[in-house]
Amino acid sequence: MNAFQALASAIATAAVTISASASYTSAPEAVSADARRLSEILKITSQKTKMAQMCNLIEVRADLSRVASQILGDFSKIASDQEGVERFGDLIGSILATEFEDILGAGSKGAHYTVSNKASNRGSGTLGVKVQWGGKQLEVLVNRFGFKITDVLWTSLSLVKDLRGEYQAKIKSFRNKGSQTPVSDLVDSLIASGNIVRCR
């Protein structure tokens, strides 16, 4: 390796190190901004306005395509129901907005929160930032590029894993009954339940 190559290698290594360091600093800042906005949203008295604002936040700050893919797993590749997979992708923002309100609790509008100024490597291209929200200990997982939310952990539970278990069980049930469009059936059942606030 000549001197020029050695210099180029050193610069590249330094750039990667700086980028990684910046990620560990920027992730808590992004989560803190999200928490501040959530706190403001939860103080809104009109349920309709509150959930509209929650939807807007989720649409912008969550990695919706990644979350939808993780929840569906192999069912995201089902050839006979790609329309259902797309519909689920359109609905995931509504699902997360509803789940976020449930996790934070109806009585949390005045809750005090603190966000750690440190991030930890959680693997698969994500960083974790711990958040104390009222009496709840949460960890928000974000991706390394854009710091969009990919999961929320609390009391050793994962929102994504919890939804994946629940929804895949329903998809399997529809498929076992002979349905060729089990993801569409899931989407229809979620909408019909009336338990999900529609963002779109």
C-alpha positions as CSV (number, residue, x, y, z in Angstrom):
1,M,0.0,0.0,0.0
2,N,1.5,3.3,-1.0
3,A,1.3,6.6,1.0
4,F,-1.8,7.8,-1.0
5,Q,-3.7,4.6,-0.5
6,A,-2.8,4.5,3.2
7,L,-4.0,8.1,3.6
8,A,-7.3,7.3,1.7
9,S,-7.8,4.3,4.0
10,A,-7.2,6.3,7.1
11,I,-9.7,9.0,6.0
12,A,-12.3,6.4,5.2
13,T,-11.9,4.8,8.6
14,A,-12.1,8.1,10.3
15,A,-15.3,9.0,8.4
16,V,-16.9,5.7,9.4
17,T,-15.9,6.3,13.1
18,I,-17.2,9.9,13.0
19,S,-20.5,8.8,11.4
20,A,-21.0,6.0,14.0
21,S,-20.3,8.5,16.8
22,A,-22.7,11.0,15.3
23,S,-25.4,8.3,15.2
24,Y,-25.0,7.6,18.9
25,T,-25.4,11.3,19.6
26,S,-28.2,12.1,17.1
27,A,-30.4,9.1,18.0
28,P,-31.2,10.4,21.5
29,E,-31.8,13.9,20.1
30,A,-34.3,12.5,17.6
31,V,-36.1,10.5,20.2
32,S,-36.2,13.4,22.6
33,A,-37.8,15.5,19.8
34,D,-40.4,12.8,19.2
35,A,-41.1,12.5,23.0
36,R,-41.6,16.3,23.2
37,R,-44.0,16.2,20.3
38,L,-45.9,13.2,21.8
39,S,-46.2,15.1,25.1
40,E,-47.8,18.0,23.2
41,I,-50.1,15.8,21.3
42,L,-51.4,14.0,24.3
43,K,-52.4,17.3,25.9
44,I,-54.9,17.9,23.1
45,T,-58.4,17.6,24.5
46,S,-60.2,16.8,21.2
47,Q,-59.7,13.1,20.5
48,K,-60.2,13.6,16.8
49,T,-57.5,16.3,16.6
50,K,-55.2,14.4,19.0
51,M,-55.3,11.2,16.9
52,A,-54.9,13.2,13.6
53,Q,-51.7,14.7,15.1
54,M,-50.6,11.3,16.3
55,C,-51.1,9.9,12.8
56,N,-49.0,12.8,11.3
57,L,-46.2,12.1,13.7
58,I,-46.2,8.3,13.1
59,E,-46.3,8.8,9.3
60,V,-43.2,11.0,9.4
61,R,-41.2,9.5,12.2
62,A,-41.8,5.7,12.0
63,D,-40.1,3.4,9.5
64,L,-43.5,2.1,8.4
65,S,-42.3,-0.2,5.5
66,R,-39.8,-1.9,7.8
67,V,-42.3,-2.4,10.6
68,A,-45.0,-3.8,8.3
69,S,-42.5,-6.2,6.8
70,Q,-41.3,-7.4,10.2
71,I,-44.8,-7.9,11.4
72,L,-45.9,-9.9,8.3
73,G,-42.7,-11.9,8.0
74,D,-42.9,-14.4,5.2
75,F,-46.5,-13.5,4.6
76,S,-45.2,-10.3,3.0
77,K,-44.2,-12.5,0.1
78,I,-47.5,-14.3,-0.4
79,A,-48.0,-14.4,-4.1
80,S,-51.8,-14.8,-4.0
81,D,-52.3,-11.7,-1.9
82,Q,-49.9,-8.9,-2.7
83,E,-52.8,-6.5,-2.7
84,G,-53.5,-7.5,0.9
85,V,-49.8,-6.9,1.7
86,E,-50.0,-3.4,0.2
87,R,-53.2,-2.7,2.1
88,F,-51.5,-3.7,5.3
89,G,-48.7,-1.4,4.5
90,D,-51.2,1.4,4.2
91,L,-52.8,0.5,7.5
92,I,-49.7,0.2,9.6
93,G,-49.5,3.9,10.4
94,S,-53.0,3.6,11.9
95,I,-52.1,0.5,13.8
96,L,-49.0,2.2,15.3
97,A,-50.8,5.4,16.2
98,T,-53.5,3.4,18.1
99,E,-50.8,1.3,19.8
100,F,-48.8,4.3,20.8
101,E,-51.7,5.8,22.6
102,D,-52.4,2.5,24.4
103,I,-48.8,2.1,25.4
104,L,-48.5,5.6,26.8
105,G,-51.9,5.3,28.5
106,A,-55.0,7.5,28.4
107,G,-54.0,9.2,31.6
108,S,-50.5,10.1,30.5
109,K,-51.2,13.5,29.0
110,G,-49.5,15.2,31.9
111,A,-46.8,12.6,32.4
112,H,-43.3,13.7,33.0
113,Y,-40.7,12.1,30.7
114,T,-37.0,11.8,30.5
115,V,-34.9,10.6,27.6
116,S,-31.4,9.2,28.0
117,N,-28.6,11.0,26.2
118,K,-27.0,7.7,25.3
119,A,-27.9,5.2,22.6
120,S,-27.0,1.5,22.5
121,N,-26.4,-0.8,19.6
122,R,-29.5,-3.1,19.2
123,G,-28.3,-4.9,16.1
124,S,-29.9,-5.1,12.6
125,G,-29.0,-1.5,11.9
126,T,-30.9,-0.1,14.9
127,L,-30.0,1.9,18.0
128,G,-31.9,1.9,21.3
129,V,-32.7,4.9,23.4
130,K,-34.2,4.5,26.9
131,V,-37.2,6.7,27.8
132,Q,-38.9,7.1,31.2
133,W,-42.5,8.1,30.6
134,G,-44.4,8.6,33.8
135,G,-44.2,5.2,35.5
136,K,-43.2,3.3,32.3
137,Q,-39.7,2.3,31.4
138,L,-39.5,2.2,27.6
139,E,-36.8,1.7,25.0
140,V,-37.3,3.2,21.6
141,L,-35.5,1.6,18.7
142,V,-34.6,3.7,15.7
143,N,-32.8,3.0,12.5
144,R,-29.3,4.4,12.0
145,F,-30.2,6.5,9.0
146,G,-32.9,9.0,9.6
147,F,-33.4,7.7,13.2
148,K,-37.0,6.6,12.3
149,I,-38.8,4.5,14.9
150,T,-38.7,0.7,14.3
151,D,-40.0,-0.7,17.6
152,V,-40.8,0.2,21.2
153,L,-39.8,-2.1,24.1
154,W,-41.3,-2.1,27.6
155,T,-41.2,-4.6,30.4
156,S,-39.3,-7.0,28.2
157,L,-42.0,-6.8,25.5
158,S,-41.6,-5.7,21.9
159,L,-44.5,-3.9,20.2
160,V,-43.5,-5.4,16.8
161,K,-43.0,-8.9,18.1
162,D,-46.3,-8.7,20.0
163,L,-48.2,-7.6,16.8
164,R,-46.3,-10.1,14.7
165,G,-47.4,-13.0,16.9
166,E,-51.0,-11.8,17.1
167,Y,-51.4,-10.9,13.4
168,Q,-49.6,-13.9,12.0
169,A,-51.8,-16.2,14.1
170,K,-54.9,-14.6,12.5
171,I,-53.4,-14.9,9.0
172,K,-52.7,-18.6,9.5
173,S,-56.2,-19.1,10.8
174,F,-57.7,-17.5,7.6
175,R,-55.3,-19.5,5.5
176,N,-56.2,-22.8,7.3
177,K,-59.9,-22.1,6.4
178,G,-58.9,-22.1,2.8
179,S,-58.5,-18.4,2.1
180,Q,-56.1,-17.4,-0.7
181,T,-56.1,-13.8,0.5
182,P,-55.4,-14.2,4.3
183,V,-53.6,-10.8,4.6
184,S,-56.6,-9.1,3.1
185,D,-58.8,-10.9,5.5
186,L,-56.7,-9.7,8.4
187,V,-56.9,-6.1,7.1
188,D,-60.7,-6.4,6.7
189,S,-61.0,-7.8,10.2
190,L,-58.9,-5.0,11.8
191,I,-60.9,-2.3,10.0
192,A,-64.2,-4.0,10.9
193,S,-63.3,-4.2,14.6
194,G,-63.4,-0.4,14.9
195,N,-60.5,-0.5,17.3
196,I,-58.0,1.2,15.1
197,V,-58.0,4.9,14.4
198,R,-57.8,5.4,10.7
199,C,-55.0,7.7,9.6
200,R,-55.8,7.4,5.9
